Amino acid sequence: MPPLSLTKSYRVAHTIQQFYTGGPIAVSPDGAFLACSCGDDIKIVDTSTAAIRATLEGHLATAIEFGPDGRKLFSGGHRTIRVWDLETGKCEREWKGHNGPVMAMSCHPSLGLLATAGSDRTVLVWNVDGRFCTHSFSGHKGVVTCLMFHPDPERLLLFSGSEDTTVRSWDLKKAKYEEKNDKKKYDKKKNNIVLEKHLSAVTSLALSEDGRILLTAGRDKVVNLWDPYVEENHWRKTILTYEVLQAVCVLHSGTTLHSCVSSDKGGMNKTTSEEVYFLTVGERGIIRMWNSKSAVCMFEHKTSDVVFGSEDDDLRRGFVSASMLPADQGLLCVTVDQQILFFTPRKEFEEDFNLNLSKRLLGNNEEVSDMSFLDEDEKFLAVATNLGQVRVYDLSSMSCSYILAGHSQIVLCLDTLTQSDGSTLIVTGSKDTTVRVWDSVSTRCVGIGKAHQEAVGAVAFTKKKGKFFVSGSRDRTLKVWSIEGISLDSQAVKKLETKALVLAHDKDINSLAVAPNDAYVCSGSQDRTACVWRLPELVLVVKLVGHKRGIWSVEFSRFDLCVIAASADKTIRLWSIADGSCLKPFEGHTASVLRVSFISRGTQFVSCALWTVKTNECIATYDQHEDKVWALAIGQKTKMLATGGSDARINLWHDNTAAEKEEAFQKKEENILKVQELENAVLDADYTKAIKIAFKLRRPQKLLELLSEIHRKKEAEDLLRDFLAALSKEELRQLLEYVREWNTTKLCLVAQFVLKQIFSFFSPTEIVEVTSGLIDSKI
């Protein structure tokens, strides 16, 4: 066994946080970033790592659109439109555009025009550089839901769809204006084409590759094809989809998706208006691809990757939007519950293909209630949320690998078990009073138990044998469940049976922990006690009494006969299993302690702080969460920590002890070299260099000696000015603090000399900006 080394600190290596709460979402022109509405902000998210690259604050966006070059972002809110510079993350300008929320936006590919549609039933076209409105279109009788410029720069056409069931085509070239009373009046009759065939709101627009055919999708479960360039009879065909549609996308030639469904297997011949291949998504959560010529579905995604959190059909959730990714990167779909799915085609046979879910980003985890590492290598993290799902993250890509859904209410707790054959089981407890066992490979529920009468608040697998698990509930009972008959190959869900049952506490059971040898289980309850029970009979061994409020977390030591418990009384206590006595209390928390776990072979433990058992010392505290921390997972192999809580944030922590030690060593080496450099500069009478080094080393006494030596010299002012010119605002403040101390001693002449140079070199405004509380005491 390697020698024990205590952990000194942890650092956040990765963070999974909320970046999309529903509403508009846009893909950058190169597909590398997403712009997502998140509360009152807009988050710029890296599609490869799900990392938030920038936050555009202070705009509740109802529509978002990237500029053609990807450097600017346009956002529409309630009446206002903003232009953001993505390099600086700042708003360049803002103006009022509509008399209500902006519902849709579209950028012209080359002319610097931005079209916006509002709930006020108008469509406005803006010259972004000139900051003025070029066209104002009215005619829709309902909210305008979608907009699209024709991609051909030579055709200044704008299409709009509305809740009034109509689609309108606006020709900006033919727009005629009349000057009257200093106002511009639009002549509607000369360029307004009204396309009427839908029976419900229009939700999406798309153009064929040659730009001749307009495709429109709506909530009336059809896709209509139009030719807007003929003078009459624009309608060409209606294709029934039998699904409320949210998006329609054209498959362009040369892309993998197009080659998979078209008769042109090379995929290089540009599709014509006679035959358009397109895909649709909607309420069913299934992707389907169509041929406009035959009006038949060429491909239907075999299984929906949209997760249903409930077995009730009325609560099923589908897609809300979809878009084709540039450079043949595949398809992006967004679900109602803020999942962002990336699909790529996969050939299964020579004449058959399927869509592969290559990545799943979760915009919002809401409240995290529990978590645990998966597999022997601990490359995955299972997270329980109040959405009724368990979300399993791949820690290498920080994307969601898969989702376990089946509980009808919030999942409150989970635990994991790696069996001798390498397979991993996950057990979950829910507010729906059931416990479920899942297979991590097939992602299926393989067992379900329904013996509890109230919400299941705690579950724990046995550590060695893996033949049963224990559950604790708000009905105050403990139950031992057998998993010996579970088959991972069978499609049937086994009904789990209880091996033992006991009325364990007087109030809710919040936490469970099984001993490393599977001989005991410890339960922590709201009744302020923890109890140790012998397994599997659930015979009481000892009752731990002493906490003044409910116990939220318990855990056995792997190396000693003791249990650690965390309580709402703001304390952590170490208890002896032998006699039930309190071995050590740990005080210092200012709020309820919700999670605690041993590390470093039981010599240390982590709550939201790092503690050493032997000395009762709190080594470090961690406050990277903005709300309660409900979940804590410890990687036994990777030594990684994972924390999650009410702020919907998941932090992954790495042991930073070795890195800090190395950094301290490097800093010490640099200081030794700097000190030698300082001595050499003094010997060479290079006072400017010596002053800079002494100040950088934060040696006020040496700095004072150097200033005392030069302040009477003729070149003193020039030397000091060279030094002052290189100071930052923080360094200037530090220098003023030194001068304040010197000014109260017999060396006040040196202090006054330095002050004189500071006041002559810096303006009063700069000095006041740096510090306001120090000036009076210095003067």
N, C-alpha and C positions, 0 to 999 in steps of 0.2 A: 504494500500500500504506500503510495507516495506521501511525503511529509505534508502535514496540514498547513495551509497558508490561509490566513483570514482575509476576507474581502474587505476592502476599504471604501470602495465606491462603485456605483453603477452609473451608466450613461444611457440615454435613449438613443438606440441605434436606428429604429424605424418606428414610424407612427402611422396607424390607420385611423383616419378621422373622417368626420362627416364632410362631404363636399357637394352633395346633391340632395335636395329635399323635395324635388318635384318641380314641374314647370318647364321653362324653355331650356334647351341644351343645343350646342352647336359644335361642329367638328371643324378643326383648322384645315386649311387647304392641303396641307401635307399629311394630315391624319395623325400628327404627333401629339396634339393636345385637344382637350375638350374644354369648352366654356360652359359651366353649369351654374344654374341658379341655386343659391344656398341661403335661404332666409333673406336678409337684407343685403347680402353680398353676392358677388360672382366669383367662383373659384376657377382658376386655370389649372387643369389636371393633366399630368403626363400619362398618356395612354399605356405606356410600357410598364410603369412602376406604380401607378395610382397615386403618385406623390403630388402634393399641391405646390405648384410652381409660383403662383401669385394669387393674391386676394384683392379683388377690386371692391372696395368698401363703399357702403352707403347708398346703394341703388337697388331697390326692390324691382328686379327685372321681370317683365312679362313677355319679352321677346329679346333674342340674342342673335347676332350674326357676325361672323368674321369678315374682315375686309379681304379683297381678292388676293393680296400679297401676304396675308396672315400677320401683319404687323400691327394692325388696328382692330379693335373690337367695337361693335355698335350695340348698344343696349337701349331698350325702350321700357319705360315704366309708366307710372300714372301721369299722363300728359307730357312727360319729358323724354328727350332723346339725348343720349350721351355718347361721346366718342372717346375711347380709351387708347392710350399708347401702351402696348403690351411690354415694351422694353423697360419702361419706368413704372408701369402699373398705376399711372395717374390719369385722371380725367382731363382731356385736352379742352373740351368745350361741352356745353350743355345748352339746349334750347327747348322751348315749349313747342310741341308739334300737334297734339290732338286734344280734344275736349274729354278725354277718358283714357283708359289704359291702351297702350300700344300692343296689338295682338299678334302682329307678324311683321317681318322685315325681310328685305332682299337687296343684295348689292349687285349693281351692274358690273360685269366682268372687266370692263376697261375704261369706262367714261367717268368714274368718280361719282356715280349717282347712287343714292340710297332711297329705296321705296319703303314706306311704312304704312301699315294699316291699323286702324283703331276701332275701338268699340263704338265710336261715334259714326260708323258706317262710311268713313271717307278713306281714300287712298291718297297719300301725299308723296311726291318725289322731290328729293333734296339734292342740291349741289353741295357736296360735303366740303370741298375746298373753299367755295365761295360763301358757304353758310347761308344759303337762301333757298326758298321753295321754288322749284321750276314748274311743277304741275300740281294741281289739286283736282282729284277725280271724285265725283259723287254719283250715286245711282243705286248702290246696294241698299236694300231695305232691312238688312240685318247686320250683325257684327261680322266684319271681314276676318276670316279665320286663316287664310293662307295667301301667300304672294310668291311670284316667281318672275324674274326677268328672262327673256329669251337669251340663251347663251351666245347667239350670233351677234357680235357687236354692230353689224350692219343693220340689224333689225331691232329698232327701238320699240320692242313690244313688252308689255307688262300684263301678266295674267293675275287675276284675283278670284278667290272663292269665298263664299259667304254662307252664313247660317240661313239666308233667305233662299237657299237651294240653287242659286245661280252662280255661273262662272262668267266673268267679264274679261274681255281682251281690250287693252288700251294701247293705241298707237301713238307714241310720243312724237313721232315725226309729223303726223298730220294734225296735231293739236293746234287749234286756232284760238287766238286770244284777241280781245278787243279792249283797248284802253278806254275806261269810262270811270270818271271820278277817282282817278289814280288807283283803280283796282283792276285786276285781271279777271276776265270772265271766260270760262271754258265752253266751247261749242261741243256739246255731247254727241250730236247726230253724225259728225263726220268721222269718228273713230271709235265709237263704243259698240263692241259686238257683245251681245248677251247670249249666253249658251244656257238653255233651259231644258234639262232632262232629269235632273236629280229630284228626288222626293224628300230629301232630308239634307242636313247641313253638309257642305263640302269640306273635307278634312285635309286633302292632299292634292298636289299638282305635279305632273311630270311631263317631259317632252321626249318624243322619239329621237333617236340619234341623228336623223337627218333634219330634225327640227320641224317636220311637217305635221305631225300628229300630236295633239294634246291629250294626255290621259288625266282624268279626274276621278278621285275616289271619295266616297261619302259614307255617311252613317246609314244610308239606305241599302247597303250591302251590294253595291254594284260599282263597276268601273266603266266609265263612259269614254269613248274615243271620239275626238273631234278634229275637223280640219278647219282651223280658224282663218284660212287664207282664201277660201271661196266666198263669193258674195252671198250665197244662200245655201240653206240645208247643210249646216256645219256638222251636224251629228253624223257619225259613221257607224258606231256599233256600241251595244251595251253588253257587258259580260257580267253574268250573275256570279257572285262569290259566296253568298249565303253566310255572310259574316259582316258585322259592323267594322268598317275599315278605318284605320288611322293613318296609313301611309301607303303610297304606291311609288315604286322605284323602277326605272328602266335599266335593263341589263345591256351594257354597251359591248360591242364587238371587241374582241381582243382580250376580254377578261375571262377568267377561269369559269365563273358562273355562267356566262353566256355560252361558252363552248360546251358546257355540260348539258345544256338543255336544247341547244339549237341543232338544226340539221347540218349546219356548217361546223364540223368537228374541229376544224382548224381555228374557227372563231375569228378570222381576220376580215371577212367580208362584212362591210357596214350594213346594218339592218336598214330596211326601207320602211316606208309608211304602209306597205302592204302586209308586212309581218314584223310585229314588235314583240319582243320578249320582255316581260316585266314581272316583278314580284309584289306581293301584297302582305301586309300584316295587320292584325286587328285584335278584337276582343278574345279570340280563342287562344292566342299565344302561339300560333303555328305559322311558319313561313311557307308560302305557296308561290310557285312560279307558273306563269301563263304564257300562252301563245295567242296573240291578238287575231291571227288569221283564222285559226280553228276554234278560238274562244273556249279552249279546254285547259285544264290545269295540267301542266307538264310534270310538275314535281310538288309533292307535299312533304314537308319535314315530318319524319316518321314519329318522332316523340317531341313533345313540347318541353323546352327548357325553362319555361316560365313556371315558377314554383307556386303551388297552391298551399296557402297556409291553413286552409280549412277544407274539410270534406263537403261542406255545403256549397252546392253549385252557384248559389247567389253571390258567394264571396270570391269566386274565381277571378283571377287578375290576368290581363293580357298585355299586349304591347300598346304603347302610346305613340311611338314614333320609330322611324327607321331611316337609315341613309346609307348609300354606298360609299365605302371608304376609297380614297384616291389610290392610284398606283396599284390597282388590283389587290388591295389588302383585305378584301372581303366585305362583310356586311356588319353594320352596327345597329342593334335594336335596343330600345329603352322600354322598361316595364313600368307599370303603375307603382310598384313598390320600390322604385329607384334602383333597379338593377340595370347595369349597362352590359349588354352581351355582345361579344365579338364572334362572328361566324366565318369560317373558311370552308370552301368545298373540299371534299375528300372522296377520291375515286375508290369505290369498294370492289367493283368488277369492271370489265371492259365497257359495258353498256349501262352501268349503274353508278350512281354517286349519292353521297349524303352530305349534309352540312355538319361540320364539326364545331362544337362550342370551344373555341380556342382560348377564350379568356372571359372572366366574369368580374366586373368591378361593381362593388356595392357602394352606392352613394350615401346610404344612411343606415347605420346599425341600430339607431335609437339607443335604448338603455341596455348595457351589457350586464347580465346577471351572473354568469359563471363562464369559466374557460378551462381548457386542459390541453396539454401537448399530446400529439398522436405519434404512434409508431416508435420503434426503437431509436431511430435517428432523429426524432423530434423535429421533422421538417414541416409538419403541419400543426395547425392550432385550431381546435374546435371551440367555437364561441356560441354561447346561448344568449339569445336576445329576447326582448319582450314582444317580438313579432311572431312568436310561436314557431320559430325555426332555429335550427342549429346550423351555423355557417362555418364551413371548414376552409381555412385559409392556407394557401401554399406560401410558406415564408420566403421562398426563393424569389418569387415574382410579386408577392404581396397582393395577389389576386385571389378571389374566392374559387377554390377548386370544385366544391360541390355544396349542395344544401340538403339538409335532412328536414323534411317537412311531413307532418302527420298529426302533430298535436293541434288541438283546436283552440288552445289558449296559450298564454305565455309559458315559455320554458324557463323554469326557475333554477335548475341545477343540472350538472352532468358530471360524468367521470369516464375514464377510458381504461382499457385493459388490452395489453399486447399478449396474446396467447403463445404457447410454446411453438406452434406451427408458423408463427409470424403474422397471423391475421390479427386485426385490431377490432375490438368491440367498443361501442359507445353506449352508455346508459344515460337516459334523460328522465327527469321528473318535471311535471308540469302542473300548472294551475287547474288543468282539466281532470285532476285526481289520478291520472294514469302514469305508469312508468313504461318506457319503451327501450328495447335493446336494438342497436343498429349495427350492420356490417359495413365497415368503412370502405371495402372494395366494391361491393355491389351497390352501396348507398341505400340499401333496403332496410326496412324495419323487419327484424326477424323474430321479435318477441314483444308481447304486450301484457302488462299486468294491471288489473283493475280492482284491487282489493281496498284501496284507501277511500275514505269518505270525504276528505278535503284535499286541498292543494298539497303536492309533494314538494317539500322545501329542501331536501338533501338526499343525495344518493352516493354510494361508495362501493367500488368493487373490492373483492379480496385481492391481496397483493401477490400471493404465490400460487395457490391452487387454481384460482379463476373459475370456481364451480358455482359461485353464488355472489350476490350483491345485497346490500342493505339499503333500505329507504326509510326516511323519516318524514312525517307529515304534520300539517296543522291539526290533524285529528289526534295528535299527541302520541301516536303509536309508532313503534319500530317494526319493520317486517324484513325477514330474510327470504330472498327469492332465489330459486334454483334455476340455473341456465344450462344444466347438463344435457337436456334434450334438444337444444337449439341446433338446427341444421342450417349451415350457410349456403348449401346447394339447393335446398328446397325453396320453392316460391311461396309456400304457406307461412303464415305468421303464427308462431306458437303462442298459445295462451299460457302465460307464466303462472306458476303455483308458488305459494308461500310455504317455507319450511318451518318458520317460527314467527311468533307474534307476541308483542308485549306492549302494555300501556306504560310508556316510559316516563312521561313528564306531565306536569300540570298545565303547560302552555305549549305553543308552537315549537317544533323542533327545527332549528335553523341550520345545523351543521352536523356532519358525520365524518369520522375518520376511522379506517381499519388499521390495526397494528401491522407492522411489517411481517410478523409471523402468522398472521391471520387468526390469532387466538382471541383477540379482543376487538370491540368496536366502541368508540367513544361518541356520545351524543351531546350536543350543546343546545340549550333551549332558552326560550324567553322567560322561563320561570327562574332564571338566574343561577341554575345549576348545570353541571356537566356530569354525566354518568358513564362509567366504564362497564361494559357487558361482555360476558364470555360468549364466544361464537362456537357453534351456530345456534346454541340453545337459547341465547339472550337471557342469561342468568346474571343478575346484578353483582358486580364485583366490588365497586366502591363508588360513592357519591361525592362529588367535589363541590363543596359549598364555601362561598366566600365573596363571590362577585355581587355587587350591589344592583346591577341591572342585567338585562338579557345578554346571553352569550351568542356571538355571531359566528365564531370560527374556532375549531379545535383541530389539533394534529398531534400524532404520536412522534416521539423522537425515534430515529432509526438506531440509535446507539445507547440509549439509556431508558430505564423504566419510568418514563415521565410523559406527561401530556402538557401541551401549551394551549391556553385558551385566551381568546380576545373578546372583549365585552364592550357593551354600550356605556359602561361606567368610566370609560376613557383609560382603562388599564389593561395590561396583559399579565397573566399569571402562569407560572410554571408549577405543575402539580405532580406529586408522587403517586404512582399507581399502587404502591405497596400499602400505604396507610391513608391516602387521600389528603395529605397535608400540603399546604402551599409552600413550595420550596423558595420561590422568589417572586416578588411583584415588580413590574416594570411600569413606571409612571412617567408621564411627559406629554402624552397626546392631549390635544385640546378638544377633541370630539370623539364620537364613538369609533372604536376600532373594529372594522368589519372583516378583515382578513389577516391571517398570520400564517407563516410557514417557515420551517427550519431550513437552514443552509449550512454549508461548511461542516458537515458531519455532526450536526446538532450543536455546534459551539456558537452559532449565530442564528438569528431569525430575522425575517423581513415582514413588516406590516406596510405602512406607507413611510416607514423609516427603517434604517439598518441598525440592529442591536447586537451587542456581544453579551452572551449569557453570563460568562464568568465575572465580568466587571460591572454588569448592569448599565453599561454605557451605550448611549445613542450616538452612533458614529456619524450618521448622515440622515437627512430628511429629504424627501422627494415630493415636489408639488407640481408635477407636470400635468395633473388633471385639474379640471375646473369644477368638479362636483364629486359626489361620493364615489369611492373606489369599491365596487362590489365584488370584483373578480381578481384573483391572483393565481398565476400558474408558475411552477418552478420546473425548469428543464433539468432532469437528473443527469443527463449526459452532456448537454450543451452548456449547462449552468446559466441558461438564459432565463430572465424573468419576463412575464407578460402580465400586464395590468389592464383592467377595463372598468368602466363605471357609467354613471348616469349622464356623462357628457358625450356619450357615443364615441369615445376615443379609445383606441387600443394602443398601448405603448409597449414596445419590445426593448428590453434593457439588456445590455451586455456588461459583464464584469470589467470595470475600467481600472482595476488596481494595478495591473502590470503596465498598462499604458501611462498611468499617472507617475508610476515609479520611474519609468524610462524618461518621461518628460522632465521630471524633477532632476534626474541625473544630467540630462542634456542642458538644462538651465544652469545647473551648477558649473558645468564645464564652460559654458558661454560666459558666465560671470567671472570665472578665473581668468579667461582670456581678456575680458573687458578691463578687469583690474590691472592686468599687466599693461594693456594698451594705455590706460589712464596714467600709470606711472611713467611710461615712455613719453607721453605727451607733456607731462610736467617737466621731465628732464630736458626735453627739447624746447621748452618755453612756448609750446603751442597751446596757448591758454584757451582759445576758442574751442578746439577739439577736446581739451581736458574738461572744460565746463560742460560740454554736451554729454560726454561720457559719464561724468559724475552725476549729472541730473538724470540720465537714463537709468543708472544703477540705483537711483533713489538714495543717494548719500548726501543728505543736507549738510552735514558737518564738513565733508570734503569740499562741497560746493561753496560753502561759506569761506573756507580757507582760501580757495582760489579767487573768489570775488574780493576778499580783503587784500589780497596781494596785488591785484590789478587796478583797484578802483581809484588809486592816486596816479596811475600812469596816464600819459597823454592819449594813448590809443585805446583807453578803457571803454569809451563810449562806442567806438566802432566795433570793438570785440563783443560787447554786450548786445549791440544791435544785430550782429550776425547770428548770435545765439537766439535772440527773441524772434527773428524772422522765421526760424524753423519750427516754432512751437505750435502745437495744435491747441484747440480751446481747452481740452482737459489738462494738457500740460501747463498752460498758462494759469489755470486755476490752482494747480499743484504748486507752482512757483509762488503765487500770491500767498498761499498758506504758509510756505516757508518764510516768506518775508514778514508775515504777521508775527511769527515767533521771534525772528531776529530783531524786530523793531522794539521789543520790550526789554532788551538787554543792552549791555554797554556797547554792543556792536550795531547800534541803531544807525550809525553813519553809513555803513554798508547797505543796510535796508533802505535808507532814504535815497541812496544813490541808485539802487535797483528800481525803486518806485518811480523815480524821476524818469528813468529811461522807458519804463513801461508806459507811463502816462504820455510821454512824448511820441512813442512809437505807435501805440494803439489809440484808436478813437474812443471817446467816452462811451459811445454806443456799444462798441465791441467789449469793453470792460464790464459794463452793466449786464450785457448778455451772458458773459461768462460767469459772473458771480454778483449777487446783490447783497449777501449777508456778510461779506468780508470787508467791504470798502471802508465802512465807518471805523472799524477797529484798526485798520492799517493807517488811515490818515490821522 
